[in-house]
Amino acid sequence: MTFELIEPAPPERGVFANRTLNLRAVQAVGYDMDYTLIHYRVNEWEGAAFEYARGVLSRKGWPVDDLVFDPDHFTIGLTFDLQLGNLLKATRFGYVVRAQHGNEMLSFEQQRLTYAETVVELSEPRFEFMNTMFELSRAALWTQLIELHDQHPIANIRSYADLYWAVNDALTEAHLEGALKNDIVADPERFVDLDPDIVPTLLDQRAAGKRLLLITNSDWSYTRQMMEYCFDRFCPPGHSWRDLFDVVIVSAAKPRFFAETNPIYRVVDEDETLLTTHYGPLEPGHVYFGGNARMVEESLGISGGQPLYVGDHLFGDVHVTKDVLRWRTALIVRELEPEVVDAMGFAEDQISLEALMREKADLDRLQARLRLARDTGGGKEAADELSRITARALHLDEQIAPLARSAADLGNPVWGPLMRAGNDKSLFARQVERYADVYTSRVSNLRYETPFAYLRAARGSLPHDAASVEHAATPSR
């Protein structure tokens, strides 16, 4: 008898824990589909969504013929300021570090004056957060429309918020009309980035006794065709993707699925033209429409921390699931992979930057003491020493500046690293650590860990930790 021993994951394919998660104790794993089990080629999918929405606005007479989709200009984790018409990147505390109005980035001075007294609070209606890849087409449309509206006001648009909701309606219409998904089903090779390791990952979980659930907002026709294309080719002979899941729920209407008690229906035919109201426990082998998470818990006899839900939507998949049900949560963030690779390439420079910053902090403290000595009777001697130390500090700044710029430019070429905002964590990182027990770049990364893994959270660092480390490293006198 032979077995395959999976090699350790490369760093960019790791599973990162905010809270310790014992996968052995997890009895059921629920999965989202779009951008979770199925990863789309972002340029193709979001570019097509952009074009369909642009067509909707064009038919309304809007001047959108020259708008173009530039996926590299945007990233998830940004915030729409509906009041001022700006796209923002903020720290975990809500302080703005970068801002764009229309097609132009605000200068540091413009940004400072505009947001000196503003904290980004996502609970306020003024702000809308970019939770998923689906937001890239929205950002591209909104920013360009602001540019147009500032030059020549669009009829019946009274505010930047009106523009945002008009874009939202256009994107919703593009999805609801079905034309976009029809194009994807007709040419999935153009839109989908296949991952052959997901089926073995799910098979390992089933072999370990986990019950697997597919819970998606997509309709049954689209779900069936896309799952067949993406997974049947990788399933064992005589099996299909349907054999991977105990329960399949479509048109789930997340996040309401996790927070409300909507009724559930059983899909009677493959075209979803006939639904019948379902009562009692969910039965394996059937496809269900709608429903709610409490029904899933009751049917499987699980609750609390026993189920794990895996999805890509920071609000709809992990925030509400964690907040309302206390399910364990895993967030899929595909953008992590290039960001981790970039960080590894910058590692030596990062060590140098941190050493220079420690020296800078020491010089800052020394300058402060010398200023006090000069002003309290130290005279010329203190003033001369202050001048010398200040010159050293200026020279140090010249060494720090290019390294700091390079660190800020990792990740997205316009907005920088996804999880960082300057020296601080980004607002996106704060949401991730608050609501996602673990996060990783793709579902198949779970295979490296196995269904029996004990994923330990790293010890969180606090500002005063550095003092104890430095004290331990300093030779006793």
Sequence and secondary structure as in RCSB ss.txt:
>XXXX:A:sequence
MTFELIEPAPPERGVFANRTLNLRAVQAVGYDMDYTLIHYRVNEWEGAAFEYARGVLSRKGWPVDDLVFDPDHFT
IGLTFDLQLGNLLKATRFGYVVRAQHGNEMLSFEQQRLTYAETVVELSEPRFEFMNTMFELSRAALWTQLIELHD
QHPIANIRSYADLYWAVNDALTEAHLEGALKNDIVADPERFVDLDPDIVPTLLDQRAAGKRLLLITNSDWSYTRQ
MMEYCFDRFCPPGHSWRDLFDVVIVSAAKPRFFAETNPIYRVVDEDETLLTTHYGPLEPGHVYFGGNARMVEESL
GISGGQPLYVGDHLFGDVHVTKDVLRWRTALIVRELEPEVVDAMGFAEDQISLEALMREKADLDRLQARLRLARD
TGGGKEAADELSRITARALHLDEQIAPLARSAADLGNPVWGPLMRAGNDKSLFARQVERYADVYTSRVSNLRYET
PFAYLRAARGSLPHDAASVEHAATPSR
>XXXX:A:secstr
          GGG EEESS EEGGG  EEEE TBTTTBEE HHHHHHHHHHHHHHHHHHTT S TT    GGG  
TT EEETTTTEEEEEBTTS EEEEEETTEE  HHHHHHHHTT    TTSTTEEE  STTHHHHHHHHHHHHHHHH
HS  TT  SHHHHHHHHHHHHHHHHHTSHHHHHHHH HHHHEE  TTHHHHHHHHHHTT EEEEE SS HHHHHH
HHHHHHGGGS TT  GGGG SEEEES  TTHHHHS   EEEE STTS  EEE  SS  TT EEEE  HHHHHHHH
T  TTSEEEEES IIIIIIHIIIII  EEEEE TTHHHHHHHHHHTHHHHHHHHHHHHHHHHHHHHHHHHHHHII
IIIHHHHHHHHHHHHHHHHHHHHHHHHHHHHHHTSSBTTTB SSEETTEEBHHHHHHHHH SEEES TTHHHHH 
TT EE       TTHHHHHHHHHS   
